[in-house]
Amino acid sequence: MISLSDFVRVCYAPTFLYGQVKLRTIDAYMQSVELFLEHVGDLPLSKLTPVNTCRFIQGLNKLGLANETIRKHCGHLNIIFSKIGPPGHRNKDALGFLKRSPWIKPPKAFLKLPKEVLDVQIENLYRACSQTPSCYAYPKYLDSALAPKWWETLILFATITALRRGALFGLTWSSVDFNGQRILVPSDLDKVGKERIKPIHPAVLQGFRAIQSDSTHLLPWEHSQKKFYEMGYRLCAT
């Protein structure tokens, strides 16, 4: 019986990951596998029993990881484990190494109330945009007088829609419906590959009109991810 690492490397990854998902998704799955190998070992597939797999939860708890982070790693591994078992009605492409798929029982989720963004917090962020010198220098395609407005619009838009960074910078002007006060998030920018329609606050639309340019993207970012986080740190520190 082959080991878990051999199954992932030879069978699972080439069949279900490579060429089908983004690199960051592959990295996330591989990180979960590496954590399992570190805390449980590179077991033969037949040894992936509840007694052994629960050691994975114990190991992550000792690392002090957050409950939701542990659930994320369990979810990745359970998806991989589902392909070890036999094909079925809801799992037709399973590879059938075992008569029954292994399973890691994730810890219970404790959902919290969503955090409310107060008006005073938005006002403080706006004030930070006008007082941070680097907010007048980026983005360079805009006049320096409009650059702070770009940051104001980005902050409010991200706060209201809760879109991920990749989706924010991937949106184009063609996705904006100014009359309907909404925006279409295409499936290729969504985490689960589903088109979504998000309402836009009138203040955000006003900001978009102020910074609208010939650029294809709604909020183009021409610098590295590191630069983006540096700018965010300066804003929060202002």
C-alpha positions as CSV (number, residue, x, y, z in Angstrom):
1,M,0.0,0.0,0.0
2,I,1.5,3.4,-1.0
3,S,2.0,6.2,1.5
4,L,0.0,9.4,1.8
5,S,2.8,11.5,0.3
6,D,3.1,9.2,-2.7
7,F,-0.7,9.2,-3.3
8,V,-0.7,13.0,-3.2
9,R,2.4,13.4,-5.5
10,V,1.6,10.7,-8.0
11,C,-2.2,10.3,-8.0
12,Y,-4.1,13.2,-6.4
13,A,-2.1,16.3,-7.5
14,P,-1.7,15.5,-11.2
15,T,-5.4,14.4,-11.5
16,F,-7.2,17.1,-9.4
17,L,-4.9,20.0,-9.0
18,Y,-2.3,20.7,-11.7
19,G,-3.7,22.8,-14.6
20,Q,-7.2,23.0,-12.9
21,V,-6.7,25.4,-10.0
22,K,-4.7,28.4,-9.1
23,L,-1.1,28.1,-7.8
24,R,-2.2,29.6,-4.4
25,T,-4.8,26.9,-4.1
26,I,-2.2,24.2,-4.7
27,D,0.1,25.8,-2.1
28,A,-2.7,25.8,0.4
29,Y,-3.4,22.1,-0.1
30,M,0.3,21.2,0.0
31,Q,0.7,23.2,3.3
32,S,-2.1,21.1,4.9
33,V,-0.4,17.9,3.7
34,E,3.0,19.0,5.0
35,L,1.4,19.7,8.4
36,F,-0.2,16.3,8.5
37,L,3.1,14.6,7.6
38,E,4.8,16.6,10.3
39,H,2.4,15.7,13.1
40,V,1.2,12.3,12.1
41,G,3.8,10.9,9.7
42,D,3.8,9.6,6.2
43,L,1.5,6.7,6.9
44,P,0.4,4.0,4.4
45,L,-3.1,4.7,3.2
46,S,-4.4,1.7,5.1
47,K,-3.2,3.4,8.4
48,L,-5.3,6.5,7.9
49,T,-7.6,5.5,10.8
50,P,-9.6,7.8,13.1
51,V,-7.1,7.0,15.9
52,N,-4.2,8.3,13.7
53,T,-6.0,11.2,12.0
54,C,-7.1,12.7,15.4
55,R,-3.4,13.2,16.1
56,F,-3.4,15.8,13.4
57,I,-6.0,17.9,15.4
58,Q,-3.9,17.5,18.5
59,G,-0.8,18.6,16.8
60,L,-2.4,21.7,15.3
61,N,-3.9,22.6,18.7
62,K,-0.4,22.4,20.2
63,L,0.8,24.9,17.6
64,G,-1.8,27.3,18.9
65,L,-3.6,27.7,15.6
66,A,-7.0,29.4,15.4
67,N,-10.1,27.1,15.3
68,E,-11.0,28.2,11.8
69,T,-7.5,27.6,10.6
70,I,-7.6,24.1,11.9
71,R,-10.9,23.6,10.2
72,K,-9.4,24.8,6.9
73,H,-6.6,22.3,7.0
74,C,-9.0,19.5,7.9
75,G,-11.2,20.5,5.0
76,H,-8.2,20.3,2.5
77,L,-7.2,16.9,3.8
78,N,-10.8,15.5,3.8
79,I,-11.1,16.5,0.1
80,I,-7.9,14.6,-0.6
81,F,-9.0,11.7,1.5
82,S,-12.3,11.5,-0.4
83,K,-10.4,10.4,-3.5
84,I,-8.7,7.5,-1.7
85,G,-12.1,5.7,-1.2
86,P,-14.4,4.1,-3.8
87,P,-16.3,5.9,-6.5
88,G,-19.8,6.8,-5.6
89,H,-22.8,8.8,-6.7
90,R,-21.4,12.1,-5.4
91,N,-17.7,11.1,-5.8
92,K,-17.6,9.5,-9.2
93,D,-13.9,10.2,-9.9
94,A,-12.5,8.7,-6.6
95,L,-9.5,6.5,-7.2
96,G,-10.6,3.5,-5.1
97,F,-7.5,2.7,-3.1
98,L,-9.6,1.8,0.0
99,K,-13.1,0.5,0.5
100,R,-13.9,3.5,2.6
101,S,-12.6,7.0,2.6
102,P,-10.6,8.2,5.6
103,W,-12.0,11.2,7.5
104,I,-10.7,13.8,9.9
105,K,-13.4,15.2,12.2
106,P,-12.8,19.0,12.2
107,P,-13.3,20.9,15.5
108,K,-16.7,22.6,16.0
109,A,-17.1,26.0,14.5
110,F,-18.1,28.9,16.8
111,L,-19.5,31.6,14.6
112,K,-19.2,35.2,15.8
113,L,-21.3,38.3,14.9
114,P,-19.9,40.2,12.0
115,K,-17.9,43.3,13.0
116,E,-19.6,46.6,12.3
117,V,-17.5,49.3,10.6
118,L,-18.3,52.6,12.3
119,D,-18.6,55.9,10.5
120,V,-15.9,57.3,12.6
121,Q,-13.5,54.6,11.4
122,I,-14.2,55.4,7.8
123,E,-13.7,59.1,8.6
124,N,-10.3,58.3,10.2
125,L,-9.3,56.3,7.2
126,Y,-10.3,59.2,4.9
127,R,-8.3,61.6,7.0
128,A,-5.3,59.2,6.8
129,C,-5.5,59.2,3.0
130,S,-5.2,63.0,2.9
131,Q,-2.4,63.1,5.5
132,T,-0.2,60.2,4.2
133,P,2.4,61.5,1.6
134,S,2.6,58.2,-0.3
135,C,-1.1,58.4,-1.0
136,Y,-0.4,61.3,-3.3
137,A,2.3,59.4,-5.1
138,Y,0.3,56.2,-5.9
139,P,-1.3,55.3,-8.2
140,K,0.9,57.1,-10.7
141,Y,-1.5,57.1,-13.6
142,L,-3.7,59.6,-11.7
143,D,-3.0,63.3,-10.9
144,S,-1.5,63.6,-7.4
145,A,-4.6,65.6,-6.3
146,L,-6.8,62.6,-7.2
147,A,-4.6,59.9,-5.8
148,P,-6.0,60.2,-2.2
149,K,-9.5,59.9,-3.7
150,W,-8.4,56.5,-5.2
151,W,-7.4,55.3,-1.8
152,E,-10.7,56.5,-0.2
153,T,-12.7,54.8,-2.9
154,L,-10.7,51.5,-2.5
155,I,-11.1,51.5,1.3
156,L,-14.9,52.2,1.2
157,F,-15.5,49.7,-1.6
158,A,-13.5,47.0,0.0
159,T,-15.2,47.6,3.4
160,I,-18.7,47.5,2.0
161,T,-18.3,44.5,-0.4
162,A,-15.8,42.5,1.5
163,L,-14.2,41.5,-1.8
164,R,-10.7,39.9,-1.7
165,R,-7.7,41.8,-2.9
166,G,-7.4,39.8,-6.1
167,A,-11.0,40.5,-7.0
168,L,-10.7,44.2,-6.2
169,F,-7.8,44.7,-8.5
170,G,-9.1,42.4,-11.2
171,L,-12.4,44.2,-11.7
172,T,-12.9,46.2,-14.9
173,W,-15.0,49.3,-15.7
174,S,-17.3,47.1,-17.9
175,S,-18.4,45.4,-14.7
176,V,-19.9,48.6,-13.2
177,D,-23.5,49.4,-13.7
178,F,-23.7,53.1,-12.7
179,N,-27.4,53.4,-13.3
180,G,-28.3,50.2,-11.4
181,Q,-25.7,51.1,-8.6
182,R,-24.2,47.6,-8.7
183,I,-21.2,45.7,-9.9
184,L,-20.8,42.2,-11.5
185,V,-18.0,40.1,-10.0
186,P,-17.1,37.6,-12.8
187,S,-16.7,33.9,-11.9
188,D,-13.0,33.9,-12.7
189,L,-12.4,36.4,-9.8
190,D,-14.6,34.7,-7.3
191,K,-13.1,32.1,-4.9
192,V,-15.8,29.5,-5.7
193,G,-16.1,30.3,-9.4
194,K,-19.5,31.9,-9.2
195,E,-20.7,35.2,-10.7
196,R,-21.9,37.6,-8.0
197,I,-23.8,40.9,-8.1
198,K,-22.8,43.4,-5.4
199,P,-24.7,46.7,-4.7
200,I,-22.5,49.8,-4.6
201,H,-22.9,52.6,-2.2
202,P,-23.6,56.0,-3.9
203,A,-20.4,57.4,-2.2
204,V,-18.4,54.6,-3.9
205,L,-19.9,55.4,-7.3
206,Q,-19.1,59.1,-6.8
207,G,-15.5,58.0,-6.1
208,F,-15.4,55.8,-9.2
209,R,-16.6,58.7,-11.3
210,A,-13.9,61.0,-9.9
211,I,-11.0,58.5,-10.6
212,Q,-12.3,57.1,-13.9
213,S,-9.6,56.8,-16.5
214,D,-8.7,55.1,-19.7
215,S,-7.3,52.1,-17.7
216,T,-9.2,48.8,-18.3
217,H,-9.2,47.9,-14.7
218,L,-11.4,49.6,-12.1
219,L,-8.6,50.0,-9.5
220,P,-5.4,49.1,-11.3
221,W,-2.4,48.4,-9.0
222,E,1.0,48.5,-10.8
223,H,3.2,47.6,-7.9
224,S,4.0,44.5,-5.9
225,Q,1.8,42.9,-3.2
226,K,4.5,43.9,-0.7
227,K,4.1,47.6,-1.7
228,F,0.3,47.4,-1.3
229,Y,0.7,46.1,2.3
230,E,3.4,48.7,3.0
231,M,0.9,51.4,2.0
232,G,-1.8,49.9,4.1
233,Y,0.5,49.8,7.1
234,R,1.3,53.5,6.6
235,L,-2.4,54.4,6.4
236,C,-3.2,52.5,9.6
237,A,-0.3,54.1,11.4
238,T,-1.3,57.7,10.4
